[in-house]
Amino acid sequence: MNWEQIRNDFPVVKNATYFQSAGMSPLPNQVLDVVIKAFTKLNQFGDIYFIEDLIETENLRGILASMLNTSADNINILPNNSLAMSLLALSFKDSGAMPFNVVSMMDEFPSNTVPFEYKKIKMKYVEAENSRYPVENIMAQIDENTLAVVTSYVQYCTGFRQNLQKLGKELKERNILFVVNATQGFPLFPVDVKNCNIDVMTCSIHKWGFSGHTGTIFYTSPEFRKRFAAPIAGWLSVDVKNDFIHTGKNIPFSLHNSAKKYYTGTYNLQTLIGLKTAIEYLNNIGFKNICLRLIELGDYLIAKLKAAQITIVSPVDNVDERSAIVSINMEPCENTKALAYLESKNIFAANRNGMIRIAFNIFNNFGDIDKLIGALIEFKKSNYTERS
Ligand SMILES: Cc1ncc(COP(=O)(O)O)c(C=O)c1O
């Protein structure tokens, strides 16, 4: 693979040493071109090509479905993960399954938990063990009232990557719903919803989807949709047999059987067209190659951090639990000061839960990591000098 050529597709590398992809990945030039074309079409032709654009985004559902090992009927796109989880919270409440609880992880990003807490659903949180969530510890929290387990595939603070297959198998045996937020993993780290017995999967695409704030992928299994009615509906949810728009009033209607029932209303076709291009772009590189590259960059980063005696908070001993996120602690120096120092050197990482989160991507190279480590060592030295 010519990774330096791929690096050229990302102008961000000329402007900054960028380790903020877990906040949002920048667009490669190819995606930007397509999004500009899509908006130019809107500028020049208005709504004339609406149906054409709609068909293109329909194709996207098929592409995403085959990546997840399911059918397009089970996929739709929602504005964000918070809304997806809110739909679940409402569905659970409406189902009359009371009393029930939902098991989740203590470190979850709040879009996985606030929607349930807001609806007064009893939440049981698993404590992290050295930043890991062993499947056994999750299963130990489950009781006879547990309706669902909600977990991230990759934890946003530490990058811990859950063993979805193992957890899914255990939950299936106990007949507990398995809800996965794959935002910090997919599409760079694959997910097989069938193989992992996932009932619902979400993925906010702005993190690793290379197409900006596009929305969240929302997968629901046919069994889930049969068991839980959609708690809200809009005009696009209605299964209109002979027309495009359900115009009747006080006339019975039914919703789509497919995941289309969750669409409710119109959505941003232009950025979804960008997402389709981004997926094609990544597919051309090859998802296997991408995984290998991220592991290679991770190996290099971890080795350099260890050599510099910088504390790694992320669990990095097992490669299957690693992702494209490694978090560190500069103690006894202050992490916020370290981040400001990095920024003064035009190096961008993030503060998450008081840690420094380093998120590397396919456009990063070993030189970027050397720059980061060099600056952290400099900071450590200057900070010690300041203190003494
Ligand atoms: C794991 C995870 N899920 C979801 C989100 C975003 O949630 P939403 O799509 O509701 O903005 C983030 C970060 O912003 C995240 O790290």
The ligand as an ORCA input file, in Angstrom:
! r2SCAN-3c Opt
* xyz 0 1
  C     -19.116      6.540     21.145
  C     -19.809      7.780     20.658
  N     -21.085      7.698     20.265
  C     -21.738      8.775     19.790
  C     -21.127      9.997     19.699
  C     -21.917     11.132     19.144
  O     -23.263     11.099     19.539
  P     -24.355     11.881     18.685
  O     -24.414     11.174     17.352
  O     -25.622     11.750     19.447
  O     -23.899     13.292     18.570
  C     -19.799     10.128     20.119
  C     -19.067     11.420     20.107
  O     -19.482     12.488     19.805
  C     -19.121      8.987     20.580
  O     -17.827      9.045     20.939
*
